[in-house]
Amino acid sequence: MNALDHAINDYLTYLASHGYATTTVRGRRYHLDDLARFLEARDVTDPRGITPSLLESYQRHLFHYQKADGTALSFRTQAQRLVPVKGFFSYLAKSGAIGFDPALGLTLPKTERRLPEAVLSVEEVEAVLAGPDVTTPLGLRDRAILEVFYSCAIRRMELINLKVADLDVSRGSLFVRQGKGARDRFVPIGERARYWVARYLHEVRPGLVRDNRQATLFLSVTGLPILSDVLTRSVGAYVRAGAGTKKGSCHLFRHTTATLMLDAGADVRHVAEMLGHQKLDTTMQYTRVSMVKLQEVHARCHPAENKQSRAS
């Protein structure tokens, strides 16, 4: 292991010891390992030998990089890969491991503000929810999982980390522990979702448990929490089967629930609280996807839509 690898390990240990989420630390390792491979190909393996011009070359490398399908990295992805680089060298400079911060002058690319790629209609959601074979244990479990995603709009890892005790049936709430940004929150869970989770708890989960100390709500056939990649593939398969023209998996339900609730007149502040957004601007993207209210205003107010204009 060279000096650069050691420095990366020290930085990641620092992040972990200061409460950064495991997924955050893992993501930063992936991006910093990519930087390390770029530098090693240029015979640079010591952080003290890394210059601003080398890091500018790495930024240009990301700009010109092409994925397997021939497409370039989006500016958002490029920025996501550069943020750990800036954090890494800032840490090294502050700790005295290097004399100056060579990433200080790096300017992150301006990221585009993009809408969610897909949102399901109510009919499509119902078709997806009807996909699992609820006569089988895993099918019933999957139906409960889909219902929770749709009812609560929680993130993939938030669902994976749910404990049995996090469901409060009497209050109709779900406790989401240590969501994004290490924040806890309560979210409502609807009656239908509670029904399917209750069936899973009574009919399926007892047969999956291998250790009575296991507190995780949704279990795999091994009696352990479901792996994130496995959950993504499973939910994605149900989406393709029920709404074949739409692409997406777990996060698609989050987009869909937020948009459909806004369509139905929900206050954006309440939706933001449910989604766990700290900034209202993050939730406002769904108001741009939600077309129902805008179409109503358009039909009522646009000059070309009044009866006299249509008659002429």
C-alpha positions in Angstrom: 0.0 0.0 0.0 1.5 3.3 -1.1 1.3 6.7 0.7 -1.7 7.9 -1.2 -3.7 4.7 -0.3 -2.7 5.2 3.4 -3.9 8.8 3.3 -7.2 7.8 1.8 -7.7 5.2 4.5 -6.9 7.8 7.2 -9.4 10.2 5.7 -12.2 7.6 5.5 -11.5 6.6 9.1 -11.8 10.2 10.1 -15.2 10.4 8.4 -16.5 7.2 10.0 -15.4 8.4 13.4 -17.2 11.7 13.0 -20.5 10.1 12.3 -20.7 10.0 8.5 -23.0 7.3 7.2 -21.6 4.0 6.0 -23.0 4.6 2.6 -21.3 8.0 2.4 -17.9 6.6 3.4 -18.3 3.8 0.9 -19.2 6.2 -1.9 -16.2 8.5 -1.1 -13.9 5.5 -1.1 -15.1 4.5 -4.6 -14.5 8.0 -5.9 -11.1 8.5 -4.2 -10.0 5.1 -5.5 -10.8 6.3 -9.0 -8.6 9.3 -8.4 -5.8 7.1 -7.0 -5.9 5.0 -10.2 -5.7 8.1 -12.4 -2.7 9.4 -10.4 -0.9 6.0 -10.2 -1.1 5.8 -14.0 1.0 9.0 -13.9 3.4 7.6 -11.3 2.1 9.8 -8.5 1.5 7.8 -5.3 2.4 10.4 -2.7 -0.1 13.1 -1.7 2.7 15.6 -1.3 3.5 15.3 -5.0 -0.1 16.1 -6.1 -0.4 19.5 -7.8 -3.3 21.7 -8.8 -2.5 21.0 -12.5 -2.8 17.2 -11.8 -6.2 17.7 -10.3 -7.3 19.9 -13.1 -6.3 17.1 -15.5 -8.4 14.7 -13.5 -11.4 17.1 -13.8 -10.8 17.2 -17.6 -10.6 13.4 -17.5 -14.1 13.2 -15.9 -15.4 15.6 -18.5 -14.2 13.6 -21.4 -14.9 10.1 -19.9 -17.4 7.9 -21.7 -19.5 5.2 -20.1 -20.0 1.8 -21.5 -22.9 3.0 -23.6 -20.9 5.8 -25.1 -22.5 8.6 -23.1 -20.6 11.2 -21.1 -20.9 11.7 -17.3 -23.5 14.3 -16.4 -22.2 17.5 -14.8 -24.0 16.3 -11.6 -22.1 13.1 -11.6 -18.8 14.9 -12.3 -19.5 17.2 -9.3 -20.3 14.2 -7.1 -16.9 12.7 -8.0 -15.1 15.9 -7.3 -16.7 16.7 -3.9 -14.8 13.9 -2.2 -11.6 15.0 -3.8 -12.0 18.5 -2.4 -12.9 17.1 1.0 -9.9 14.7 1.0 -7.3 17.4 0.3 -8.9 19.9 2.6 -8.6 17.2 5.4 -4.9 16.5 4.5 -4.0 20.2 4.5 -5.7 20.9 7.8 -4.1 17.8 9.4 -0.6 18.9 8.3 -0.1 15.8 6.1 0.5 18.1 3.1 1.8 21.7 3.0 -1.1 23.2 0.9 -4.4 22.2 -0.5 -4.0 21.5 -4.3 -7.8 21.2 -4.7 -8.6 24.6 -3.3 -8.8 26.1 -6.8 -11.0 23.4 -8.3 -14.3 24.8 -9.4 -17.2 22.3 -9.4 -19.2 22.2 -12.6 -22.6 23.8 -12.6 -25.1 21.0 -12.1 -28.3 20.9 -14.1 -31.6 20.8 -12.2 -33.4 17.8 -13.6 -36.9 16.6 -13.0 -37.5 12.9 -11.9 -37.3 10.8 -15.1 -40.6 9.0 -14.5 -43.7 9.1 -12.3 -46.3 6.4 -12.2 -50.0 7.1 -12.6 -52.4 5.8 -10.0 -53.4 3.0 -12.4 -49.8 2.0 -13.0 -49.1 2.0 -9.3 -51.9 -0.4 -8.7 -50.7 -2.7 -11.5 -47.2 -2.7 -9.9 -48.6 -3.4 -6.5 -50.7 -6.3 -7.9 -47.5 -7.9 -9.3 -46.3 -10.1 -6.3 -47.9 -13.5 -5.9 -49.3 -13.1 -2.4 -50.1 -16.8 -2.1 -46.3 -17.3 -1.6 -44.4 -16.1 1.5 -41.9 -13.9 -0.5 -44.6 -12.6 -2.7 -46.6 -11.5 0.4 -43.4 -9.9 1.8 -42.8 -8.1 -1.5 -46.4 -6.8 -1.6 -45.9 -5.4 1.9 -42.6 -3.7 0.9 -44.2 -2.1 -2.2 -47.1 -0.9 -0.1 -44.7 0.8 2.4 -42.8 2.5 -0.4 -46.0 3.8 -1.9 -47.6 4.9 1.3 -44.6 6.4 3.1 -42.3 7.6 0.2 -39.2 6.5 2.2 -35.8 5.8 0.7 -34.4 2.4 -0.1 -32.0 2.3 2.9 -34.6 3.7 5.2 -36.9 0.7 4.4 -34.0 -1.8 4.7 -33.2 -0.3 8.2 -36.7 -0.5 9.5 -37.2 -2.4 12.8 -40.4 -4.2 13.8 -40.8 -1.7 16.7 -40.7 1.2 14.2 -44.3 0.5 13.2 -46.9 2.1 15.4 -50.2 0.7 14.3 -52.3 2.6 16.8 -50.9 6.0 15.7 -50.6 5.0 12.0 -47.0 6.1 11.9 -43.6 4.7 11.0 -40.4 5.7 12.7 -37.6 6.3 10.2 -34.3 6.2 12.1 -31.2 7.9 10.9 -32.4 8.8 7.4 -30.4 10.9 5.0 -28.3 13.4 7.0 -28.5 11.1 10.0 -31.9 12.6 10.9 -34.8 10.7 12.5 -38.4 11.4 11.6 -41.9 10.0 11.8 -44.0 9.5 8.6 -47.6 8.4 8.3 -48.4 4.9 7.0 -51.8 4.3 5.5 -54.4 1.7 6.5 -53.8 -0.5 3.4 -50.0 -0.6 3.9 -50.6 -1.4 7.6 -52.8 -4.3 6.5 -50.2 -5.8 4.3 -47.4 -5.3 6.8 -49.5 -7.0 9.5 -50.1 -10.0 7.3 -46.4 -10.2 6.6 -45.6 -10.0 10.3 -48.0 -12.8 11.2 -47.8 -15.1 8.2 -44.3 -14.7 6.8 -41.7 -13.1 9.1 -41.8 -15.9 11.8 -40.7 -18.4 9.1 -37.8 -16.2 8.0 -36.4 -15.5 11.4 -33.2 -17.4 12.2 -32.3 -15.5 15.3 -34.9 -14.2 17.7 -32.7 -11.2 18.4 -33.1 -10.0 14.8 -35.2 -6.8 15.0 -35.2 -5.9 11.3 -38.7 -5.7 9.8 -38.2 -7.0 6.3 -36.0 -10.1 6.1 -34.5 -12.1 3.3 -34.6 -15.9 3.0 -31.4 -16.1 5.0 -33.1 -14.4 8.0 -30.9 -11.3 7.5 -31.8 -7.8 6.2 -32.4 -7.6 2.5 -29.4 -6.4 0.5 -29.9 -3.1 -1.2 -29.0 -4.4 -4.7 -31.3 -7.3 -4.3 -34.2 -5.0 -3.3 -33.5 -2.7 -6.3 -33.6 -5.6 -8.8 -36.8 -7.0 -7.2 -38.7 -3.8 -7.1 -37.5 -2.9 -10.6 -38.8 -6.2 -12.0 -42.2 -5.5 -10.5 -42.2 -2.0 -12.1 -41.3 -3.3 -15.5 -44.0 -6.0 -15.3 -46.7 -3.6 -14.1 -45.7 -0.4 -15.9 -43.5 -1.5 -18.8 -43.0 1.9 -20.3 -41.6 3.4 -17.1 -38.1 3.0 -15.7 -37.1 3.0 -12.1 -37.2 1.0 -8.9 -37.5 1.9 -5.2 -37.0 5.7 -5.6 -39.7 5.8 -8.3 -42.3 5.3 -5.6 -40.9 8.3 -3.7 -41.2 10.5 -6.8 -44.7 9.1 -7.5 -46.1 9.5 -4.0 -44.9 13.1 -3.8 -46.2 14.0 -7.2 -49.6 12.4 -6.7 -50.1 14.0 -3.3 -49.3 17.4 -4.7 -51.7 16.7 -7.6 -54.4 16.0 -5.0 -53.8 19.3 -3.3 -51.3 18.5 -0.5 -49.4 21.4 1.0 -45.8 21.3 -0.3 -44.6 21.9 3.3 -46.3 18.7 4.5 -44.9 16.7 1.6 -41.4 18.1 2.5 -41.8 16.9 6.1 -42.9 13.5 5.0 -39.9 13.1 2.5 -37.5 14.4 5.1 -36.3 17.3 3.0 -34.5 20.0 5.0 -34.9 22.6 2.2 -38.3 23.3 0.6 -36.6 23.8 -2.8 -35.8 20.1 -2.9 -39.5 19.3 -2.7 -40.5 22.0 -5.1 -39.2 19.9 -8.0 -42.3 17.8 -7.6 -44.5 20.8 -8.1 -43.0 21.1 -11.6 -43.8 17.5 -12.3 -47.3 17.8 -10.9 -49.4 18.9 -13.9 -53.0 18.6 -12.7 -53.3 22.0 -11.0 -51.4 23.7 -13.8 -53.7 22.1 -16.4 -56.7 23.3 -14.5 -55.4 26.9 -14.4 -54.4 26.7 -18.1 -57.9 25.5 -19.1 -59.6 28.2 -17.0 -57.3 31.2 -17.8 -55.6 30.7 -21.2 -57.3 32.9 -23.9 -57.3 30.1 -26.4 -59.2 27.8 -24.1 -62.3 29.9 -23.6 -65.5 28.9 -25.3 -65.6 31.8 -27.7 -62.1 31.1 -29.0 -62.9 27.4 -29.5 -66.0 28.2 -31.4 -64.3 30.6 -33.9 
